[in-house]
Amino acid sequence: MFKNPFVFFGRIRRKEYGLSVLIFFVVLCFFVAQIEESDNEVNIYMLTLLPIFWFRFAQGAKRCHDLGNSGWYQIIPFYGFWLLLEDGQMGPNQYGDNPKDLNYPNYPGGYGDKQPFNYNDPSNRS
């Protein structure tokens, strides 16, 4: 969990996304409280918020990828709730392997470690 949390490629599970949202809001509340207490150092605190928002959007993009969507979908209002509730796509998709490690041939359309059956291969004929 939390492998490369600041990159925008790959896939993550609901649990990691939920923890990311929780961490984001706790840290954001801490920084907002610090900004309200000090008048002089507002610019310094605003600069420290940049990595926090980068973390949040990177994790959101990876969760969108788990559902088979572009990372831009996370800017749709209330789509974050859908990211917390919807199960990811089974098997690999265009964004990477399933983070649940369920890349086995028993799901529809997937092959896992096996190659698809080739009907044109003469060795497959009996």
WOWO-V938898 format. One line per field, one symbol per residue. ss: DSSP state (@ for helix, = for strand, . for the rest). psi: psi as a letter, one per 40 degrees, with the letter a starting at -180 (. if undefined). A space follows every 50 residues. Layout:
ss = ???
psi = ???
//
This chain:
ss = .............@@@@@@@@@@@@@@@@@@@@@@@@....@@@@@@@@@ @@@@@@@@@@@@@@@@....@@@@@...@@@@@@@.......=..=.... .....................@@@..
psi = ifhgeeieiaiiiddddddddddddddddddddddddhddfddddddedd ddddddddddddddddeeiieedeehhedddddddhiiiiaiaeeaihee ffgieeiheiebeiiihhdehdeei.
//
